[in-house]
Amino acid sequence: MKRKAVANSEKPAAKRPRADIPDYHATPQIQEEDGSVRWPAPSLQMDRAREIILECASSGKKTLLVPDKDADGLSSGAILRHTLLLLGLPKEQIEVHLLSKGNNVFDDVERARMLAYDPDYVFVIDQGSRSGPPIIDKPHVGLVIDHHFATEADFPKNSDHVSACHSPPVATSSLLTYLICEPLHDKVRSECDWLAVVGAHGDLGNTLKWEPPFPSMHDTFKKYTKKLLNDIVSLVNAPRRTATYDVISAWDALATTDVPSSVLKSPRLLAARQEVNAEVERCTHAAPKFSADGKVAVFRIRSEAQVHPVIATRWAGHLQSKALEIVMVANEGYVPDKVNFSCRVARCARGRDIAVDIIQSLKDYAAMPDPAMGEAEPADVDAEKRPLIERLGDNFARGHVQASGGIVGVEEFEELMRIMQVGVKIDKPVSEGKSPAKKKAGVIDAKQKNTLAGYFAKA
């Protein structure tokens, strides 16, 4: 006789519903003064960018492309390169400069390297921006094409710019470049549409709906499958994440081909993706610690590979709590004596009444006093020590409001962690006249082996 299962009188706990996130393309848009929709960037900036590209092509002069290292940046550079070639600029007049590991385009060493090409036209694409001296120290025409958060003052001296950051839904740099270049030659669409998709999926994910205001890619997906283009995203992103940082292999595979499927046959890209996947798996099991207010989950890893953004994105989709807003992954092994960190908005925090702004949240934390100085006498505090927010530098809280990060010194990062009180548990006050409620002891299955502690202990 079979034994009947014992009925469980307790009802299973209801699953927490996933946050209802509106489609990206449906983000409310902004109107220009004439009533037209301001998308993908202000019309005056778009017109000026087209003028510069046409002038560059007709001049026949030395041109330098400086794209960012990811799928969006490299696709943007490839679209502009194809356009300039279609417009008649000789191939030998186009150079590309890819930044060294851990540098940004505004570092003096990179400005010197760009100057060594002796270009007449310089296009800085998807690099983010900030105020400062000219892109290079010689007469030139400079254009910044970007979508990272910036104010009108956050651009190099004597340069023009076209920015999508204040024209929601914010277009990626590749889509922005594509929409700038498409009217300039009738073959841009047929030769560059797939590059626009690769760049957009690289930044916005492969579930992006190509609905207005985004251009229709119906014909593109008839020519190329989504799987093909998404596999290209994965391969092109891999080299810049490896310890060797050979971004040039991704650029060569992407920018010089007219056959997208050829990218999938690159031995170097395939090996790089395998290397990155293994490193992500090694580092992703780090256990998080939380800020005292519960709003930030911090994972700390040590890797020479740029896997911190991948891990931040992964955990942002899984961790859930009522207080959680931001997932931060700090990599202490990417660049010597620096901490590179990436932040993503937790999925559970999306769709809330007050939108999470990572850039502002990071700045707010950095402006708070260090609790370690709380009991120090005024005479004991270094009077010449500037506030942390001033010492973190221009590489702190860069990027987008929902996907930010930075590169800071080890000492400054540890101070930030103290201010956020990461790992510090603060006891909640007990209401007057009430004793803490006792939790009912749960029954633990002695045979259960798959535990949370065991997961984070994996190497």
PyMOL commands that set and color helices and strands:
alter all, ss='L'
color gray80, all
select helices_A, chain A and resi 24-26+43-59+71-86+91-93+108-115+173-184+188-204+218-223+226-241+247-255+260-265+267-283+308-316+347-349+358-366+371-373+378-380+388-391+410-420+452-457
alter helices_A, ss='H'
color red, helices_A
select strands_A, chain A and resi 63-67+94-96+121-125+141-146+160-163+289-290+296-301+326-331+338-345+396-399+403-409
alter strands_A, ss='S'
color yellow, strands_A
deselect
rebuild
show_as cartoon
